[in-house]
Amino acid sequence: MRHKEEKPYQCGECVKSFVTRKELQVHQRVHTGEKPFKCGECGQCFSQKQHLGRHQRVHTGEKPYSCVECEKCFGTKGGLLDHHQTHTGKKPYECNECGRFYSTSSALRNHVKIHTGG
């Protein structure tokens, strides 16, 4: 049985609590809008250093996540997880307009354009 970790640092803006003061400080950027990490390539700013690191792959072309089924590579873990649905046959993404289902969120976003004229 796992013990619930004590989270003594509570956010004054919402109900979230954190194990360390540093985690609370990082979280508070959600409320303040502070984005201290700036991309040297395009100037886009981020609230967390790891978000900047993930973004920088757009510029470098790095794709560290590869599919074990087909070896296709992705820049984000989320992209890989989305792609994995194409191998399982699952289609968890439903169009609110017509009820069609899609295996990836990007396929659904693409489809929705036919309803919105985009």
Protein Blocks (a to p, Z undefined) as FASTA:
>chain_A
ZZddddfbccfkbmbdcfbfklmmmmmmmmnopafbccfknopacfbfklmmmmmmmmno
pafbccfklopacfbfklmmmmmmmmnopafbccfknopacfbfklmmmmmmmmnoZZ
